[in-house]
Amino acid sequence: MLERASSLSPEDRDRLSQLQWHARTAVEGLHLGIHPSPLKGTSVEFKEHRPYVRGDEVRSIDWKLFGKTDRLYIRQYEEETNLRASLLLDQSGSMGYSGARQQGTSKHEFACRLAASLGYLFASQHDAVGLTTFDTSVKTHLPPRSRPAHLHALMELLATSRCGGETSLASVIESTLPKLGRRGVVFLISDGFDQVDALLRALSMVRQLPHEVVFFQVWHPDELDFPFSTRTRFRSLESPQRERIVDPLAFRAQYQKNLSDFRSQLEQGCKRQRVALVPCTTQETPSDVLAKFLAERGDA
């Protein structure tokens, strides 16, 4: 089931081939690509002039400007380069929820398909993409690469992944900081269940590296509309020994208030930290989620 969920259909690939991700800030690297780099090189896009100093190549002198100003200036260029994308995939037990009314796509299956879609998108742009999976701690880490075989390795990792166990998002994110490398874009794919203040603090540390951060928060519709009306057994997916049979009507109002407060605090905090928060549900198609987000971001 998970192997099918993490694979991409021909329709997915067609949709993704029409999308393109442009870096918001200059990225560092030497490979030619579609993203601006802070490194000055010999690409075709002109960046700026600077005064000539002894030792500069004579061929870099702008002789037309010399004719106008009688001063020597060097033409600098802005090299376009590849981007490093890091996917952080939550595999804690809560991500295994697939519905109480009928068994459908679990949050984990949706998250794997979304990660696969992002991997395909960046690989098709010749950008480097990597994957880190975690629950209580980091389970696997595939460093960003742009080689064709690397995408296959990433897909294989997604196809064999399993969720279970507890997690502290904040502490796991902080532990991945040394692995993120130079500036790029970091995608967190998770339901975001953690203490909001701690999670926001961890995301702000990623932003300071500096990386662009996109948080795809995955919801199952049951978590949003709370459809339970009769006595129901609720069991923790992260601590199975914890369960309780309750009348959901007795605490529906409090649940909905807590949910609204949680989402509001997270949304406001992400805005302050300049983190793109993208809520999505398992009923959506990952390629549609990406297309909508890129259109709102200005890439489409």
C-alpha positions in Angstrom: 0.0 0.0 0.0 2.7 2.5 1.0 4.8 1.6 -2.0 1.9 2.5 -4.3 1.2 5.7 -2.2 4.8 6.9 -2.6 5.0 6.3 -6.3 3.9 8.8 -8.9 1.3 8.1 -11.5 1.7 9.3 -15.1 -0.9 12.0 -14.3 1.2 13.2 -11.3 4.3 13.4 -13.5 2.5 15.3 -16.2 1.2 17.8 -13.6 4.6 18.2 -11.9 6.4 18.6 -15.2 4.4 21.9 -15.7 5.6 23.3 -12.3 8.8 25.1 -11.5 10.3 26.2 -8.2 12.4 29.4 -8.1 14.6 30.2 -5.1 13.5 33.2 -3.2 17.0 34.1 -2.1 20.4 33.6 -3.8 21.7 30.1 -3.5 25.3 29.0 -3.3 26.8 26.6 -5.7 28.7 26.1 -9.0 26.3 24.1 -11.1 24.3 25.9 -13.8 20.6 26.0 -13.1 17.7 28.4 -12.8 18.4 30.1 -9.5 20.5 33.2 -8.8 23.8 32.8 -6.9 25.7 35.3 -4.7 28.9 34.0 -6.4 30.1 36.1 -9.2 31.2 34.1 -12.2 31.0 34.1 -16.0 27.4 33.5 -16.7 25.3 35.5 -19.2 23.4 37.6 -16.8 25.0 40.9 -15.9 25.1 41.8 -12.2 27.0 45.1 -11.5 30.1 47.1 -12.1 33.0 47.5 -9.6 36.2 49.6 -9.9 39.2 47.8 -11.6 42.0 46.8 -9.3 45.5 45.6 -10.1 45.4 41.9 -10.9 41.9 41.8 -12.5 41.6 40.3 -15.9 41.8 42.9 -18.6 39.1 41.1 -20.6 36.6 41.9 -17.9 37.0 45.6 -18.3 33.9 47.4 -19.6 35.6 49.5 -22.4 32.4 51.1 -23.4 31.9 52.5 -19.9 35.6 53.5 -19.9 34.9 55.6 -23.0 32.1 57.4 -21.2 33.7 57.9 -17.8 37.5 57.6 -18.5 37.6 55.2 -15.6 38.2 51.4 -15.5 35.3 49.2 -14.3 35.0 45.5 -14.2 31.7 43.8 -15.3 30.5 41.3 -12.7 28.0 38.6 -13.5 25.4 36.7 -11.5 25.8 33.0 -12.0 22.7 30.8 -12.0 23.0 27.7 -9.9 21.3 24.7 -8.4 19.2 24.7 -5.2 19.5 22.3 -2.3 16.1 21.1 -1.1 15.9 19.1 2.2 12.7 17.1 2.9 12.0 16.4 6.6 9.4 13.7 6.8 7.5 13.0 10.1 7.0 9.2 10.6 5.7 9.3 14.2 2.7 7.2 15.1 0.1 10.0 14.7 0.9 10.1 11.0 -0.5 6.6 10.7 -4.1 7.8 11.1 -6.3 6.8 8.2 -9.8 7.5 9.4 -12.4 6.1 11.7 -15.4 6.2 9.4 -13.7 4.3 6.6 -10.1 3.3 6.0 -8.6 5.7 3.4 -5.3 7.4 2.8 -3.3 7.8 6.0 -1.4 11.0 6.7 1.8 9.1 6.3 0.9 7.8 2.9 -0.1 11.3 1.8 3.1 12.7 3.2 5.2 10.2 1.3 3.5 11.0 -2.0 4.0 14.7 -1.3 7.7 14.1 -0.6 7.9 12.0 -3.8 6.3 14.8 -5.7 8.8 17.4 -4.3 11.7 15.0 -5.1 10.5 14.6 -8.7 10.0 18.4 -9.1 13.5 19.3 -7.9 15.2 16.4 -9.7 13.6 17.5 -13.0 15.2 21.0 -12.4 18.6 19.4 -11.9 18.5 20.6 -8.3 19.8 18.7 -5.3 17.2 17.1 -3.1 17.6 15.1 0.1 15.4 13.3 2.6 15.4 12.9 6.4 12.9 10.7 8.1 12.3 10.7 11.8 10.0 9.8 14.7 11.6 9.9 18.2 14.9 10.6 16.5 16.3 10.7 13.0 15.7 7.3 11.3 17.3 7.8 7.9 19.2 10.7 6.2 19.8 10.9 2.5 22.0 14.0 1.8 20.9 16.2 -1.1 22.2 15.1 -4.5 21.3 16.0 -8.1 22.4 12.7 -9.8 19.6 10.8 -11.7 20.2 7.7 -9.6 19.6 9.7 -6.4 15.9 10.2 -7.1 15.5 6.5 -7.4 17.2 6.0 -4.0 14.9 8.6 -2.5 11.8 6.9 -3.9 13.0 3.6 -2.6 13.4 5.1 0.9 9.9 6.4 0.8 8.5 3.1 -0.5 9.9 1.2 2.5 9.3 3.7 5.2 7.0 3.0 8.1 5.6 5.2 10.8 5.4 4.5 14.6 6.6 5.8 17.9 6.5 9.2 19.5 8.3 12.4 18.5 9.2 15.8 19.7 9.3 17.8 16.5 11.3 20.7 18.0 14.1 18.5 19.3 14.4 16.4 16.1 14.4 19.5 13.9 17.2 21.0 16.0 19.2 17.8 15.7 19.0 18.0 11.9 20.5 21.5 11.8 24.1 20.3 11.2 22.9 18.1 8.3 21.2 20.9 6.4 24.3 22.5 5.0 24.4 25.7 2.9 21.4 27.8 2.2 18.5 26.3 0.3 14.9 25.4 1.1 13.8 23.1 3.9 10.4 21.3 3.7 8.8 20.0 6.9 6.1 17.5 6.2 4.2 16.7 9.4 1.0 17.0 11.3 2.8 19.5 13.5 1.7 18.0 16.8 4.1 19.5 19.3 4.3 22.4 21.7 3.8 25.4 19.5 6.4 27.6 21.1 9.1 24.9 21.0 8.3 24.1 17.3 8.4 27.7 16.3 11.7 28.2 18.1 13.2 25.2 16.1 11.9 26.5 12.8 13.3 30.0 13.5 16.8 28.3 14.0 16.4 26.8 10.5 15.5 30.2 9.1 18.6 31.8 10.7 21.0 29.5 8.8 19.5 30.9 6.5 17.1 28.6 4.7 13.6 29.2 3.2 11.2 27.1 5.2 8.0 25.5 4.0 5.8 23.6 6.5 3.3 21.3 4.8 0.9 20.5 7.7 -0.9 17.3 6.9 -4.4 16.8 8.3 -7.0 14.0 8.1 -10.5 15.3 7.7 -11.6 13.5 10.9 -9.2 15.8 12.8 -10.9 18.9 11.5 -14.6 18.1 11.5 -14.6 15.6 14.4 -17.4 13.3 13.1 -17.8 11.1 16.1 -21.3 11.0 17.7 -21.5 7.7 19.6 -19.4 6.3 22.4 -15.9 5.8 20.9 -12.7 4.1 21.9 -9.8 6.6 21.4 -6.3 5.0 21.3 -3.0 6.9 21.1 -1.2 5.9 17.9 2.1 6.9 19.5 1.5 5.2 22.9 -1.0 2.3 22.1 -1.4 1.4 25.8 -3.1 4.7 26.3 -6.8 4.5 25.4 -10.2 5.7 26.7 -13.8 5.1 25.8 -15.7 8.3 25.9 -18.8 10.1 24.7 -17.5 12.5 22.1 -20.5 14.8 22.3 -19.4 15.7 25.9 -16.1 17.3 24.7 -16.6 18.2 21.1 -16.9 21.9 21.8 -13.7 21.9 23.9 -11.8 19.9 21.2 -12.9 22.3 18.5 -11.7 25.3 20.7 -8.4 23.6 21.4 -7.9 22.8 17.7 -8.8 26.4 16.7 -6.3 27.8 19.3 -3.6 25.5 18.2 -4.0 26.3 14.5 -4.2 30.1 15.2 -1.1 30.1 17.3 0.9 28.1 14.7 -0.3 30.3 11.8 0.6 33.5 13.6 3.9 32.2 14.7 4.9 31.0 11.3 4.1 34.4 9.9 6.4 36.1 12.4 9.2 33.6 11.6 8.6 34.0 7.8 7.8 30.3 7.5 5.3 29.3 4.8 2.6 27.2 6.5 0.6 25.1 4.0 -2.3 23.2 5.5 -3.4 20.2 3.4 -5.6 17.1 3.9 -5.3 13.5 2.8 -8.3 14.0 0.5 -6.2 16.3 -1.7 -3.8 15.3 -4.4 -0.2 16.2 -3.6 0.5 17.6 -7.1 -2.6 19.9 -6.7 -1.4 21.1 -3.3 2.0 22.0 -4.9 0.4 23.7 -7.9 -1.8 25.8 -5.7 1.1 26.8 -3.4 3.4 27.6 -6.2 0.7 29.8 -7.8 0.2 31.7 -4.6 4.0 31.9 -4.1 4.4 33.5 -7.6 6.1 30.6 -9.4 3.2 29.9 -11.7 
